[in-house]
């Protein structure tokens, strides 16, 4: 069973990474533009590092370039850092959170919604960055040479 999953991820991992990044981007836009959730300052930083990924990964998939991992890695790592930091701020005591309301932005420590007691928007962002990272590892040329 693992061999079948490994083969699938090696052959289509880049496509799946593209679809995850596209879903995260569209989901982010849906939450702010349709559902009217105001993004905070840290949400904007996560968006800055997620929004280029569908273009980079989509172009790489279209031209069948599997070395995209090294180009996407700085965006993924930095975006994941902001996401996990943001998630920490949401569960830290409000008095310790340095990111309060900034200008017209909402507070970064505010939890707009929470599912199952721990899934928040920053957690979904972090999960997307990690999933894209793992999919790119499986689909990279280095992994396929083994």
Secondary structure as the mmCIF struct_conf table of DSSP 4:
data_model
#
loop_
_struct_conf.conf_type_id
_struct_conf.id
_struct_conf.beg_label_comp_id
_struct_conf.beg_label_asym_id
_struct_conf.beg_label_seq_id
_struct_conf.end_label_comp_id
_struct_conf.end_label_asym_id
_struct_conf.end_label_seq_id
HELX_RH_AL_P HELX_RH_AL_P1 UNK A 2 UNK A 29
HELX_RH_PI_P HELX_RH_PI_P1 UNK A 30 UNK A 34
BEND BEND1 UNK A 35 UNK A 35
HELX_LH_PP_P HELX_LH_PP_P1 UNK A 37 UNK A 39
HELX_RH_AL_P HELX_RH_AL_P2 UNK A 41 UNK A 62
TURN_TY1_P TURN_TY1_P1 UNK A 63 UNK A 64
TURN_TY1_P TURN_TY1_P2 UNK A 67 UNK A 68
HELX_RH_AL_P HELX_RH_AL_P3 UNK A 69 UNK A 91
BEND BEND2 UNK A 92 UNK A 92
TURN_TY1_P TURN_TY1_P3 UNK A 94 UNK A 96
BEND BEND3 UNK A 98 UNK A 98
TURN_TY1_P TURN_TY1_P4 UNK A 103 UNK A 104
BEND BEND4 UNK A 105 UNK A 105
HELX_LH_PP_P HELX_LH_PP_P2 UNK A 106 UNK A 107
TURN_TY1_P TURN_TY1_P5 UNK A 108 UNK A 109
BEND BEND5 UNK A 112 UNK A 112
STRN STRN1 UNK A 115 UNK A 115
TURN_TY1_P TURN_TY1_P6 UNK A 116 UNK A 118
STRN STRN2 UNK A 119 UNK A 119
HELX_RH_AL_P HELX_RH_AL_P4 UNK A 121 UNK A 139
BEND BEND6 UNK A 140 UNK A 140
HELX_RH_AL_P HELX_RH_AL_P5 UNK A 141 UNK A 144
TURN_TY1_P TURN_TY1_P7 UNK A 145 UNK A 145
#
